[in-house]
Amino acid sequence: FLLYSPFPLSLPPPSSPPALLLSLLLPPLFLPLLFLPLLPDVHLTKRLLLTGAAGFAGSHALRHFLVNTDWQVVCPVTLDHKGHLRRLESAYEGLDATRAEVVPCDLAKELPTHTRALFGHPDLIINYASSSHVDRSITDPVPFVTNNVHLMLNMLEFARTVPDLSMFVQVSSDEVFGPSYSGELFTEDDQHRPSNPYASSKSAQSQFGYAWWRTYGVPFTEVYGCNMFGEHAQNPEKFFPKVMAKVAAGEQVPVHASPDGTPGTRFWQHARNVADAILFIATNVTPARYGDGSTLPSRFNITSGDQVSNLALAQVIAEAMGEPLQYELTDYHSSRPGHDLRYGIDGSRLRVLGWKPPVDFETGVKRTVTWEMEHTGLLDSPEH
């Protein structure tokens, strides 16, 4: 046992009574130390690197993972791209906030060594972070696209350095497939035809992910979500909160439609459904690897299957608020070039594996309206 003794010992003569006493007491005392070299590197729980946690959708993912796993979650946060600390506080509410480690950094810039050290060695990376508002991407496309491209490259380069990374989940959008002119539902393998700078930047992220999967063996897995709504203060520029604000003020809601007056449609779902689907994938799917016979990485459409027109959604929101809806149909392309009238994705690949959306459309709308009315002005408070 002297080899593993934590302090120097001065032993009495072997035949003395104290030596006999030591011979009885010390071996049991130091027995556990004998096995220290045999113990594995104990990793009690998974370490997740979750980007975009201060954003709307990412904050839903953060809360969902804190509630449904024992994982430690590392959250790179910048407040320059619509992130807000109040969303983090909302995600923590009633939970153990010490399980979430906030690391201030801008993922669109090269990651310093100390930031990489704070990230540690995650078992899993889930990349929600991206600028996502179509109007802003059209108004000023170059910095918008540059941000999304650079952050993706930086995350993929970091992923290359992580030993034993189990999965890199990229959260993408149904908009990469372009418009569904005749109501068709796109599968994960359909060609990308992005119509605007935002969608093209998400498609570029997909292509980088494929290249790093193919060239460097990054366990890239991609999910395509559809339009989301939910609690935690979605940015006011988005359709759901914009409708709520207009209805509350008694103003007309602009609803985009075709020149013949047909309202645009989307697949709408609560943000918690996307987080739940990603957790299902992370715990039930082994990502495809190039070289094991796979020619494409694992990819999944996430949709609850609720295809709803923008007008119908506005009506449901107004009804949940207990207020009348005043609206005006506007020509979607004349007012918003690069926008599409209809999107549609086929979610059967994930459903076959057993995933079911936990929040139905009507329940999600009522929950969101109630929460937002009780937390009016959440994003008006200082971010720092």
C-alpha positions, -999 to +999 in steps of 0.1 A: +000+000+000+030+023+004+029+028-034-005+046-031+000+063+002-010+100+000+015+110+027+050+098+038+050+072+066+076+066+093+071+029+103+079+014+137+100-018+139+081-048+125+080-067+158+066-039+179+030-037+190+023-005+170+035-023+139+010-051+145-018-026+150-008-008+117-008-042+099-045-046+109-057-010+103-038+003+073-047-023+046-085-017+048-079+020+050-058+021+018-075-008-001-097+015-022-065+034-033-052+001-048-079+002-074-076+038-085-054+029-115-081+004-126-110+029-125-122+043-159-125+080-166-159+083-150-183+104-171-215+105-151-236+123-177-235+136-212-221+170-221-242+188-247-230+219-266-262+237-276-258+268-297-285+294-300-298+288-265-306+325-260-327+325-292-363+316-294-361+281-307-329+273-289-343+283-255-371+258-260-345+231-267-326+241-236-356+238-213-366+205-230-332+190-224-330+202-188-364+187-181-360+154-199-323+145-194-296+147-168-272+162-193-249+191-186-256+218-213-230+243-225-246+274-241-224+297-263-243+330-262-239+363-280-265+390-278-257+405-311-280+383-332-314+384-315-303+364-285-317+376-251-307+366-215-344+367-204-351+337-226-324+318-207-340+328-174-374+316-187-358+283-198-343+278-163-375+286-144-381+260-117-351+240-128-315+235-117-298+263-136-263+251-126-266+224-153-264+251-180-230+267-185-232+300-204-201+308-224-201+344-239-188+342-275-197+350-311-197+318-331-194+338-363-158+347-353-128+324-349-131+306-316-103+315-292-084+288-274-099+297-240-134+295-255-127+260-269-115+250-234-147+262-219-167+242-244-147+211-232-153+178-249-190+175-256-205+142-264-231+159-286-234+192-305-268+206-315-265+237-337-296+259-335-276+292-340-284+312-372-299+344-382-333+335-395-355+364-405-362+365-442-369+402-444-336+411-429-318+387-452-334+405-482-327+440-469-290+434-462-280+400-475-242+400-473-237+403-436-267+381-429-253+352-451-218+358-440-228+354-403-245+320-410-217+307-432-190+316-407-207+303-376-213+270-394-177+267-405-164+275-370-187+249-354-177+222-379-140+230-374-145+227-336-163+194-341-133+180-359-113+185-327-137+167-304-127+131-296-156+105-297-182+131-307-214+110-311-234+134-332-235+169-347-271+179-352-277+208-376-311+225-373-322+236-408-354+247-424-380+235-448-373+267-468-342+252-483-364+231-506-381+261-520-418+266-527-443+238-529-462+250-560-487+222-564-489+211-527-462+184-529-444+174-498-406+174-500-386+145-486-351+149-470-335+137-503-351+163-526-330+190-542-325+223-525-340+253-544-338+282-519-357+314-530-341+340-507-308+348-490-319+333-457-328+300-472-297+299-494-275+305-463-292+275-446-287+254-477-250+264-477-247+252-441-261+218-453-235+216-480-207+224-456-220+197-432-221+171-459-185+180-470-172+178-434-191+145-430-176+131-462-141+145-458-134+146-421-158+120-406-178+146-386-210+127-375-232+153-392-269+147-389-295+173-402-331+181-393-354+203-414-380+220-393-411+240-404-425+273-390-424+274-352-442+293-325-442+291-287-435+307-254-402+324-244-408+356-264-403+350-301-389+380-319-416+406-327-407+405-364-420+369-367-456+363-379-471+349-346-461+377-323-467+403-350-503+391-353-507+392-315-494+428-314-517+439-342-548+423-327-541+437-293-538+472-308-569+468-329-549+472-361-552+453-394-530+422-398-513+420-432-518+384-445-497+374-475-516+358-504-513+351-541-526+377-566-559+358-568-564+362-530-553+327-519-536+330-485-501+315-481-498+282-461-471+268-439-467+237-417-469+252-382-458+236-350-449+244-314-411+248-309-411+221-282-420+195-309-387+203-327-367+200-295-384+167-287-377+153-321-340+162-318-339+145-284-355+114-299-330+113-327-300+119-304-311+090-282-324+065-308-304+070-340-269+061-348-257+086-374-247+073-408-210+074-414-193+076-448-175+043-453-201+021-436-220+019-469-238+052-465-236+078-493-256+104-474-256+116-438-287+110-416-314+136-423-349+140-409-379+163-416-396+174-384-433+183-388-464+178-367-484+176-399-505+207-393-507+226-426-524+259-418-529+290-439-516+322-425-551+336-424-564+306-404-535+309-380-543+346-375-579+338-368-570+311-343-546+335-325-573+363-323-598+338-310-574+326-283-569+363-274-606+369-272-604+397-298-617+402-333-594+399-363-590+427-388-569+417-417-558+426-452-547+402-479-515+415-496-497+402-527-469+382-511-444+385-540-450+422-548-446+431-511-419+405-502-398+394-532-381+361-526-408+348-503-428+317-511-465+311-509-464+276-497-439+251-481-444+215-474-423+186-461-429+149-456-422+138-420-428+101-425-391+090-421-390+101-385-426+089-377-417+054-389-390+053-362-417+060-336-415+097-329-448+115-322-452+153-317-460+160-280-478+193-285-508+195-308-515+227-328-545+241-309-529+234-275-497+250-286-515+282-298-534+285-266-503+280-244-484+305-264-510+332-264-516+328-226-479+329-218-472+359-241-501+379-226-487+372-191-452+382-201-458+413-222-426+433-229-402+405-218-377+415-245-380+452-237-359+447-206-321+451-209-302+421-223-273+423-200 
